[in-house]
């Protein structure tokens, strides 16, 4: 069992959640999954057990022939020169009207997924490739700020932070994720 498997098993209970006592969480009106596909850099996240010690974290999304989305999460352990840790999963659209609510699963043993987690797209940049995304879970236990580039404009980041309390997310919980500078890539 590799490190990613163990950490994901430890995260199983809080990721799947129980009764949600939070107010409804709004998502973006519509996501074009073809435009959303591609490489994303993790700028900030809520701390979680399955990404503990991860830096240089990326997620790459590819549309499968059956309409699901292949999810490949990669990080470096400890430092940007650390060992690479990778896990592959699959996402399916949970709300076909918006494509903004997905369920993500990772295969941990054999070929059966052990759990499914909520992946709700709360904000998207309006550029051609969606420039940035804010992704969270309706129980407010998980939050990620993603960018198409390893850095994000400070004003854009501060604007995202200022909107989080309206969604009942605490911006103080976010940790910045170290990413390579554009010259290191």
N, C-alpha and C positions, 0 to 999 in steps of 0.2 A: 504494500500500500504506500503510495507516494505522499509527500507532504500535502499536496493540494487535496487529495482524497480525504486525508485525516481532518484537515481544517474544514472542508466542506461538511463532513459528517458532524463535526462539533457545532457547525452553524445551522444544522438542520432545523432544530426546534425554533429559534427565533426567526428564521427566514420564512418558514411556512406560516408562522403566526397562529393565533387563536382567534378569539373574539376581537373584532376591531371596534373600539369605542371612539375613534376619531371621527371628526366631521368628514363629509365627502371631499374627495380630492379631485380637483379639475385637471384635465390633461389638455394638450393642444387639440385644436379642432380636427386636424387630419395630418397624417404622416404618409408621405410617399416613400414606401419602403425601399424602392430602387434608389432614390436619392439618399436615403438614410444609410444604405449599405456602404461599406468601406471601412477605413481605419479611423479610430477615435483614440485620443490620448486622454487619460484620466488626469484632470487638473486638481480635483479635490474630491474627498469622499467622507462619509461618516465612517468611523472606525468599525471594523468587523473582523471576525475571527478568520475568515477565509482569505483575507488579503493582508494579514498581519506580516509586517516586514517587507511588503512589496513596494518597490519603487519602479519608475519607468513603465508603469502599467498601461497597457493598451487593450483595446477590444476591437476585433475585426468581425464585421457582419457581412455575410454573403447570402443572397437569396437562393434557396434550393428550388429545384424544379417543381416540387409539390407545394410551394408557397410558404414553407417554413423558412426560418432564418438560421443559418449556421453561425454559431457564436464561438469565437476563439479568443480567450482571454490569456494574455501573456504579461508576466512581470519579471523583474530582476529581484533577487532576494538580497536585502540589506543595502546594496549599493548598485549603482548603474553598471558596474562591472561584475556584479554577483551572478550566481547561477540563474539560468532562465527557468521559470516555472510556467507551465502552460496547461490549460484545461479547455476542452472543447465541449460545447453543448448545443442545444437547439432551442429556438424560440418559436412560439406559435402565437398568432394574433388571437387575442381574447375578445376584442371588440372590433368587428369588421367594419363598423360604421366610421370609425376614426383611425384605425390601425395604431392608436396611441397606447393601448393597453395590451401588453404581451405577457405571456407566461414563459419563463425560461427554465429549462431543465438541463442537468448535467448527468451524464452516464458515469456512474462510479463503480458499479460491479456488473460484469457481463455486459448486457446490452439494455438493461432496464433502468430507466431513470428512478432515482430514489426520492426525488421531490421536485416540485415546481414552485418557482418564486415569481412574484409580481415584478414587472418591469414596466413602469408607467412613464411615458414621456411627457414631462410637465412644461417644458419650454424648448423651443427650437429657434436657432438663428434663421433669418429670412434670406440668407444668401443662397446661391444656386446649390451648394453642397451642404446646406444647413449649418455651416460654420461652428455652431456650438449646440449642446443639448444639456438639459437638466433632467435627470432620471431619478425617480424615487419609488417608494412603495406606499400603498394607501395606509399602512399602519405607522408610517413615519419612522420606521426603524432603519431604513436604508436610503441613502441619497448619494448621487454622483453628479459631478459637473464635468462634462466632456467637451473636448475641442478637437477640431480637425488638425490642429497644430499643437506641438508640445508646450507652447506658451499661450497665454490668453491676455488680451488687452486689460490693463488694470481697471479702467472705467467700466468695461463690460462685466468683469468679475464682481466689482463692487455693486453694480446694478443688480446682478443676480442675487447677491447676498441681501440686498435691501428688500427684495421681493419674497424671500423665503419665509419670514414670519407670517405673512398673509396666508401662506399655505400650511401653517403650523409646523414648519421645520425650523430648528434652532441653528442659525449660521455659526454659532460658537462651537458647535460639535464638529464642524468640518476640519479635516486635516489636509494640508496641501501635499500633493504628491510630487516628489522630485522627478523631473523629466530631463532628458538630455537637451542641451542647448541646440539650436538649429545647426550649428557648426559641427556638433558631435555626431550627427546622424549619418 
